Amino acid sequence: MNREDRKVAIAVGREIPSIRRAVDAIVDRMGNGGRLMYVGAGTSGRLAVLDAAECPPTFGVSRNLVQALIAGGRQALTGAVEGAEDSVGNGVRDLRAKKVGRDDIVVGIAASGTTPYVLSALAFARKRGATTVAITSNRGTPIARLAQIVIATEVGPEIIAGSTRMKAGTSQKLVLNMLSTATFVRLGHVYENWMIDVALTNQKLRDRGLRILAEASGKDLSASRRALRQSGHSLRVALVMLKCGLNAKNARARLDLTKGNLRRALGE
């Protein structure tokens, strides 16, 4: 298994140009108020739900910005829903309920490239004018013909024939990581390599946020804790305070002037 898994990163690496095109498209659509929407079934759907769920706490963005649809709905997250992936009508129904439109980008995920639920959703998305992306393990399949951008991580046969939760699933996870992370880096939700917009929703994350602020600002923990408290627990505001020698009110005003662009607010 380990020998076969080594092939996954190489296969993903071959698709970097397509992944870059997809990120460019996502950033462009989000700049127009659009959303990133994943559609998958089985393992593909669960990986999509996982990536979407991680975006709000990691990057401090709305839950509506990245969404995932899985064939069979919530029940399919923890168990197989037999026949759900074969439903053409449900793919259209689920995407229609999200009011998908031309400002959105829809990413269909199917290792086989033939999953009816995903194919019907992508076809519907195209009719609505949305940008379409396919993540698959086989370039010569129907999903590749439906999508405007194709990311085909051709990882080869699985060590257990047909078990696409293995190499195919691992490649999907790597690609999804890249799509969401690169997008939010481009949109300014990361400073250097720090999660500057991390949601401070529990003690672990509050401690992490404090360490991020201290490292990013070059100040000690005491100064960072004080700035974080005065900023109303906004890492962005606190960082501008510490690096520019401003109080909370003036730091917020500077961020407002730059429309939230942290680097410009810092004069970098």
Legacy VTK file of the C-alpha trace (Angstrom):
# vtk DataFile Version 3.0
C-alpha trace
ASCII
DATASET POLYDATA
POINTS 268 float
0.000 0.000 0.000
2.764 2.423 0.888
4.526 1.851 -2.433
1.298 2.533 -4.307
0.535 5.604 -2.182
3.842 7.153 -3.272
2.399 7.445 -6.756
-0.419 9.719 -5.585
1.577 12.910 -5.042
3.262 12.439 -8.431
-0.113 12.056 -10.156
-1.426 15.184 -8.408
1.744 17.059 -9.353
1.081 16.402 -13.025
-2.233 18.229 -12.639
-0.859 21.426 -11.084
-1.596 23.497 -14.243
-5.264 22.424 -14.128
-5.438 22.992 -10.376
-4.032 26.481 -10.928
-6.689 27.194 -13.542
-9.381 26.018 -11.139
-8.065 28.247 -8.328
-7.973 31.225 -10.712
-11.597 30.545 -11.609
-12.702 30.149 -7.982
-10.984 33.381 -6.926
-12.581 35.199 -9.863
-16.078 33.872 -9.095
-15.800 34.605 -5.373
-14.686 38.110 -6.258
-18.094 38.514 -7.917
-19.928 37.213 -4.873
-20.034 33.591 -6.003
-19.683 30.357 -4.049
-17.576 27.220 -4.330
-19.826 24.166 -4.410
-18.602 20.569 -4.259
-20.714 17.642 -5.455
-19.826 14.011 -4.777
-21.044 10.580 -3.730
-19.619 8.064 -1.262
-15.973 8.697 -0.391
-15.813 11.608 -2.819
-18.787 13.272 -1.159
-17.443 12.730 2.350
-14.102 14.259 1.425
-15.957 17.212 -0.098
-18.001 17.727 3.067
-14.818 17.564 5.160
-13.056 20.225 3.089
-16.071 22.537 3.111
-16.504 22.132 6.878
-12.880 23.065 7.562
-12.954 26.376 5.667
-14.913 28.550 8.173
-12.768 27.750 11.247
-9.488 27.823 9.320
-10.024 30.945 7.225
-12.756 32.793 9.106
-15.161 32.738 6.156
-18.930 32.248 5.993
-20.290 28.703 5.907
-22.149 29.666 2.753
-18.973 30.403 0.809
-17.867 26.762 0.434
-20.610 24.145 0.401
-20.724 20.429 -0.301
-23.515 18.219 -1.598
-23.301 14.468 -1.022
-25.581 11.907 -2.639
-27.929 10.604 0.032
-27.602 13.672 2.231
-26.513 13.691 5.873
-27.207 9.991 6.301
-24.480 9.243 3.740
-21.811 10.891 5.890
-21.635 7.968 8.299
-22.961 5.081 6.242
-23.648 3.869 2.730
-26.941 4.987 1.222
-27.469 2.342 -1.422
-28.437 3.652 -4.839
-28.055 7.342 -3.910
-25.217 7.912 -6.356
-27.316 6.501 -9.218
-30.016 9.155 -8.894
-29.912 11.639 -11.762
-32.880 13.579 -10.436
-31.416 14.090 -6.972
-28.261 15.693 -8.339
-30.328 18.302 -10.137
-32.737 18.709 -7.211
-29.990 19.253 -4.645
-28.150 21.809 -6.761
-31.360 23.625 -7.748
-32.169 24.007 -4.043
-28.910 25.927 -3.653
-30.001 28.362 -6.392
-26.748 27.845 -8.273
-26.009 30.578 -10.812
-23.391 32.055 -13.123
-21.356 33.540 -10.275
-20.844 30.112 -8.697
-18.274 27.435 -9.425
-19.328 23.788 -9.132
-16.717 21.059 -8.625
-17.875 17.526 -9.420
-15.824 14.790 -7.735
-15.983 11.245 -9.074
-13.027 8.869 -9.291
-14.781 6.748 -11.919
-15.988 9.796 -13.821
-19.367 8.162 -14.371
-21.384 8.792 -11.168
-24.923 9.787 -12.310
-25.600 12.035 -9.282
-22.466 14.079 -10.010
-22.903 14.116 -13.802
-26.459 15.404 -13.589
-25.439 18.105 -11.121
-22.605 19.283 -13.369
-24.862 19.324 -16.426
-27.415 21.396 -14.506
-24.690 23.770 -13.298
-23.568 24.379 -16.881
-27.112 25.173 -17.939
-27.273 27.739 -15.149
-24.053 29.342 -16.374
-21.872 28.237 -13.452
-18.209 27.426 -14.009
-17.672 23.655 -13.829
-14.653 21.665 -12.647
-14.153 17.898 -12.553
-11.898 15.958 -10.189
-11.524 12.414 -11.484
-9.027 9.596 -11.872
-9.802 8.958 -15.520
-9.582 11.681 -18.145
-11.526 9.756 -20.776
-14.874 9.669 -18.956
-18.193 11.550 -19.157
-17.364 13.909 -16.289
-14.363 15.229 -18.208
-16.597 16.097 -21.147
-19.013 18.020 -18.932
-16.455 20.159 -17.096
-14.720 23.278 -18.333
-11.668 22.475 -16.198
-10.572 18.862 -15.693
-8.261 17.710 -12.905
-7.494 14.071 -13.731
-5.230 12.471 -11.135
-4.540 9.193 -12.907
-3.191 7.192 -9.979
-3.493 3.761 -11.621
-5.159 0.571 -10.355
-5.918 0.293 -6.651
-4.188 -2.380 -4.572
-7.700 -3.642 -3.818
-9.378 -3.501 -7.200
-12.099 -0.885 -7.420
-11.616 0.480 -3.877
-11.421 4.139 -4.803
-11.279 5.224 -1.164
-7.575 4.381 -1.402
-5.267 6.098 -3.946
-8.109 7.860 -5.728
-9.523 9.148 -2.453
-6.108 10.306 -1.272
-5.567 12.209 -4.516
-8.972 13.872 -4.138
-8.079 14.993 -0.606
-4.817 16.528 -1.836
-6.556 18.366 -4.663
-9.339 19.681 -2.414
-6.721 20.896 0.069
-5.055 22.837 -2.738
-8.254 24.304 -4.174
-9.594 25.731 -0.918
-6.274 26.696 0.669
-4.792 28.387 -2.409
-8.069 30.220 -2.962
-8.175 31.710 0.522
-4.481 32.534 0.464
-5.161 34.476 -2.745
-8.168 36.179 -1.125
-6.069 37.355 1.821
-7.224 35.029 4.583
-3.656 33.927 5.315
-0.715 36.135 6.329
2.663 34.604 5.410
1.979 31.030 6.584
-0.242 32.001 9.524
-3.993 31.454 9.784
-4.665 35.096 10.529
-8.440 34.624 10.284
-8.638 31.450 12.380
-11.894 31.330 14.353
-11.109 31.652 18.070
-13.983 29.427 19.141
-12.374 27.298 21.862
-9.429 27.426 24.262
-7.112 25.501 21.952
-7.790 27.898 19.085
-7.541 30.938 21.349
-4.113 29.771 22.469
-3.147 29.107 18.852
-4.369 32.537 17.802
-2.286 34.182 20.506
0.840 32.330 19.366
0.138 33.254 15.742
-0.179 36.909 16.694
3.053 36.883 18.699
5.002 35.180 15.916
3.558 37.311 13.128
4.093 40.595 14.978
7.423 39.765 16.616
6.021 40.874 19.990
5.932 38.933 23.242
2.902 37.049 24.508
1.987 39.726 27.034
1.823 42.516 24.421
0.011 40.211 22.010
-2.567 39.207 24.615
-3.233 42.854 25.461
-3.634 43.849 21.792
-5.906 40.877 21.135
-8.136 41.866 24.040
-8.271 45.520 22.958
-9.062 44.524 19.369
-12.120 42.550 20.410
-10.240 39.341 19.656
-9.612 40.153 15.997
-6.223 38.833 14.921
-6.218 41.156 11.896
-6.846 44.284 13.944
-4.400 43.209 16.652
-1.648 42.553 14.107
-2.046 46.039 12.580
-2.007 47.511 16.089
1.228 45.777 17.004
3.098 46.218 13.737
2.047 49.821 13.108
1.869 51.130 16.673
-1.839 51.995 16.446
-4.755 51.728 18.823
-7.689 49.473 17.975
-9.849 52.245 16.495
-7.132 53.487 14.137
-6.139 49.940 13.171
-9.729 49.195 12.158
-9.883 52.449 10.205
-6.733 51.513 8.297
-8.169 48.104 7.451
-11.390 49.773 6.294
-9.418 52.091 4.003
-7.730 49.101 2.360
-11.023 47.151 2.172
-9.625 44.520 4.498
-6.376 44.010 2.564
-4.052 43.180 5.427
-0.784 43.626 3.554
-1.769 47.050 2.304
-2.919 48.028 5.780
0.498 47.025 7.053
2.218 48.949 4.268
3.806 45.794 2.862
LINES 1 269
268 0 1 2 3 4 5 6 7 8 9 10 11 12 13 14 15 16 17 18 19 20 21 22 23 24 25 26 27 28 29 30 31 32 33 34 35 36 37 38 39 40 41 42 43 44 45 46 47 48 49 50 51 52 53 54 55 56 57 58 59 60 61 62 63 64 65 66 67 68 69 70 71 72 73 74 75 76 77 78 79 80 81 82 83 84 85 86 87 88 89 90 91 92 93 94 95 96 97 98 99 100 101 102 103 104 105 106 107 108 109 110 111 112 113 114 115 116 117 118 119 120 121 122 123 124 125 126 127 128 129 130 131 132 133 134 135 136 137 138 139 140 141 142 143 144 145 146 147 148 149 150 151 152 153 154 155 156 157 158 159 160 161 162 163 164 165 166 167 168 169 170 171 172 173 174 175 176 177 178 179 180 181 182 183 184 185 186 187 188 189 190 191 192 193 194 195 196 197 198 199 200 201 202 203 204 205 206 207 208 209 210 211 212 213 214 215 216 217 218 219 220 221 222 223 224 225 226 227 228 229 230 231 232 233 234 235 236 237 238 239 240 241 242 243 244 245 246 247 248 249 250 251 252 253 254 255 256 257 258 259 260 261 262 263 264 265 266 267
